[in-house]
């Protein structure tokens, strides 16, 4: 069982951000949402650890909606 790494872990974060922006360039809002969903599923499959994925989902939801 792994743990979610939320510390800096990208060798070139600015390059990653630029690539992410480019991924969405010239897409409609619907296409952008679909690309995001596909990217999430691809990365989740790559991670493969259900506990890490649950921790990532909880972290992503923090400060977006009140905890229930």
Buried (B, 14 or more C-beta within 10 A) or exposed (E): EEEBEEEEEEEEEEEEEEEEEEEEEEEEEEEBEEBBEEEBEEEBEEEEBEEBBEBBEEEEEEEEEEEE
